[in-house]
Amino acid sequence: MSLPDGAGHGTVGILGVGSLAGAVVEGLCEGVDVPPRVVLSPRGADTATRLAATYPTVRVAADNQAVLDASDTVLVCLRERDAGVLSTLTWSEAHCVVSATAGLSAARLAAAVAPARQLARAVPMVAVAERAWTTPVRPAVPRAVALLERLGGAMAMGSDEEFDAVYTALGTVAPFVDYLRTVSAFLADHGVDRPAADRLLGRSFALLAPELAAADVDLGRLLRAHAPSGGGNDQLATLLREAGVPAATRAALDEVFRRQTHGVWE
Ligand SMILES: NC(=O)c1ccc[n+]([C@@H]2O[C@H](COP(=O)([O-])OP(=O)(O)OC[C@H]3O[C@@H](n4cnc5c(N)ncnc54)[C@H](OP(=O)(O)O)[C@@H]3O)[C@@H](O)[C@H]2O)c1
């Protein structure tokens, strides 16, 4: 496939080479006529070595500082507990730094990578590997946006508070899968083979994907469409509401948001 020329985008450095970085490199390089040059930090050696062996424009640096020294735009894919390493490195004013690290605030990022000033935070997903995710970004620094455009697109968030809320809201897949497992256990208790129950529910919910992915998706409308009055869906939704499930979900979200932002938006 043909994407914008990699030349002119400079070299992309990646600090923290795990599952997210693997997806990013695939999105930048797989099937791209002129992929950018990518320099990877050496930790997560298995992934880094595999990526460098797969894509000719990707190489592994000797250490984290060598990543910075070879890069114009640095994508931070570290876990928050490892992000302390950022302030041990020597940054340049010319660096554009894009952080994908959950829980790393704009203020902490800025302090850690000074004197770099072109800073953005982003919420990529592993779907960037297929360039199938529009990445929320804040602020919309041009070089950060240019990088994310190569990965499927960028969506500028209007404020830091909005950005942090989006980060929290996108971390809600596990409770959804937990819900499906509860339904699956119900089926198993009634004699359905557990793998078959998981498959049945997986396929049933996968059928929702086109409706959920539609550009004009309206969750209220979708709920009404799937809950004809008095039917099983309607009864279950009502019973769960009466049991306080939506309120508990909201309270848990508020608590995760508070923890991730250290209460800054309270
Ligand atoms: N995965 C996703 O879909 C996703 C989506 C959005 C945001 N994020 C965020 O992206 C970050 C990374 O997530 P992930 O799932 O890719 O985590 P991961 O698979 O655990 O990868 C993190 C990598 O960082 C490496 N690392 C640790 N300390 C380092 C250091 N001092 N210098 C260089 N590399 C170091 C780790 O190496 P070792 O294994 O040797 O410790 C590991 O390879 C997290 O903050 C996460 O919240 C992830």
Ligand as a Chemical Component Dictionary entry (heavy atoms), coordinates in Angstrom:
data_LIG
# 
_chem_comp.id                   LIG 
_chem_comp.type                 NON-POLYMER 
_chem_comp.pdbx_formal_charge   0 
_chem_comp.three_letter_code    LIG 
# 
loop_
_chem_comp_atom.comp_id 
_chem_comp_atom.atom_id 
_chem_comp_atom.alt_atom_id 
_chem_comp_atom.type_symbol 
_chem_comp_atom.charge 
_chem_comp_atom.model_Cartn_x 
_chem_comp_atom.model_Cartn_y 
_chem_comp_atom.model_Cartn_z 
_chem_comp_atom.pdbx_ordinal 
LIG N1  N1  N 0  -0.644 -2.237 25.146 1  
LIG C1  C1  C 0  -1.566 -1.353 24.814 2  
LIG O1  O1  O 0  -2.512 -1.654 24.073 3  
LIG C2  C2  C 0  -1.498 0.062  25.306 4  
LIG C3  C3  C 0  -2.435 0.990  24.833 5  
LIG C4  C4  C 0  -2.346 2.318  25.257 6  
LIG C5  C5  C 0  -1.364 2.692  26.143 7  
LIG N2  N2  N 1  -0.502 1.769  26.614 8  
LIG C6  C6  C 0  0.527  2.212  27.555 9  
LIG O2  O2  O 0  1.787  2.026  26.951 10 
LIG C7  C7  C 0  2.735  1.663  27.944 11 
LIG C8  C8  C 0  3.396  0.359  27.530 12 
LIG O3  O3  O 0  2.408  -0.647 27.468 13 
LIG P1  P1  P 0  2.766  -2.094 26.917 14 
LIG O4  O4  O 0  1.496  -2.856 26.980 15 
LIG O5  O5  O -1 3.495  -1.999 25.639 16 
LIG O6  O6  O 0  3.773  -2.595 28.080 17 
LIG P2  P2  P 0  4.861  -3.755 27.992 18 
LIG O7  O7  O 0  4.470  -4.768 26.982 19 
LIG O8  O8  O 0  5.108  -4.190 29.394 20 
LIG O9  O9  O 0  6.163  -2.995 27.428 21 
LIG C9  C9  C 0  6.923  -2.121 28.196 22 
LIG C10 C10 C 0  8.359  -2.300 27.782 23 
LIG O10 O10 O 0  9.163  -1.301 28.414 24 
LIG C11 C11 C 0  10.420 -1.917 28.723 25 
LIG N3  N3  N 0  11.141 -1.163 29.740 26 
LIG C12 C12 C 0  10.994 -1.176 31.082 27 
LIG N4  N4  N 0  11.861 -0.335 31.657 28 
LIG C13 C13 C 0  12.580 0.223  30.668 29 
LIG C14 C14 C 0  13.631 1.168  30.631 30 
LIG N5  N5  N 0  14.126 1.713  31.745 31 
LIG N6  N6  N 0  14.116 1.525  29.422 32 
LIG C15 C15 C 0  13.631 0.984  28.276 33 
LIG N7  N7  N 0  12.639 0.084  28.256 34 
LIG C16 C16 C 0  12.121 -0.297 29.435 35 
LIG C17 C17 C 0  10.000 -3.280 29.204 36 
LIG O11 O11 O 0  11.108 -4.151 29.218 37 
LIG P3  P3  P 0  11.151 -5.361 30.274 38 
LIG O12 O12 O 0  10.136 -6.350 29.779 39 
LIG O13 O13 O 0  12.557 -5.812 30.186 40 
LIG O14 O14 O 0  10.774 -4.799 31.621 41 
LIG C18 C18 C 0  8.954  -3.655 28.177 42 
LIG O15 O15 O 0  9.563  -4.245 27.046 43 
LIG C19 C19 C 0  1.985  1.577  29.277 44 
LIG O16 O16 O 0  2.113  2.767  29.978 45 
LIG C20 C20 C 0  0.551  1.387  28.843 46 
LIG O17 O17 O 0  -0.345 1.900  29.784 47 
LIG C21 C21 C 0  -0.525 0.466  26.213 48 
# 
loop_
_chem_comp_bond.comp_id 
_chem_comp_bond.atom_id_1 
_chem_comp_bond.atom_id_2 
_chem_comp_bond.value_order 
_chem_comp_bond.pdbx_ordinal 
LIG N1  C1  SING 1  
LIG C1  O1  DOUB 2  
LIG C1  C2  SING 3  
LIG C2  C3  SING 4  
LIG C2  C21 DOUB 5  
LIG C3  C4  DOUB 6  
LIG C4  C5  SING 7  
LIG C5  N2  DOUB 8  
LIG N2  C6  SING 9  
LIG N2  C21 SING 10 
LIG C6  O2  SING 11 
LIG C6  C20 SING 12 
LIG O2  C7  SING 13 
LIG C7  C8  SING 14 
LIG C7  C19 SING 15 
LIG C8  O3  SING 16 
LIG O3  P1  SING 17 
LIG P1  O4  DOUB 18 
LIG P1  O5  SING 19 
LIG P1  O6  SING 20 
LIG O6  P2  SING 21 
LIG P2  O7  DOUB 22 
LIG P2  O8  SING 23 
LIG P2  O9  SING 24 
LIG O9  C9  SING 25 
LIG C9  C10 SING 26 
LIG C10 O10 SING 27 
LIG C10 C18 SING 28 
LIG O10 C11 SING 29 
LIG C11 N3  SING 30 
LIG C11 C17 SING 31 
LIG N3  C12 SING 32 
LIG N3  C16 SING 33 
LIG C12 N4  DOUB 34 
LIG N4  C13 SING 35 
LIG C13 C14 SING 36 
LIG C13 C16 DOUB 37 
LIG C14 N5  SING 38 
LIG C14 N6  DOUB 39 
LIG N6  C15 SING 40 
LIG C15 N7  DOUB 41 
LIG N7  C16 SING 42 
LIG C17 O11 SING 43 
LIG C17 C18 SING 44 
LIG O11 P3  SING 45 
LIG P3  O12 DOUB 46 
LIG P3  O13 SING 47 
LIG P3  O14 SING 48 
LIG C18 O15 SING 49 
LIG C19 O16 SING 50 
LIG C19 C20 SING 51 
LIG C20 O17 SING 52 
# 
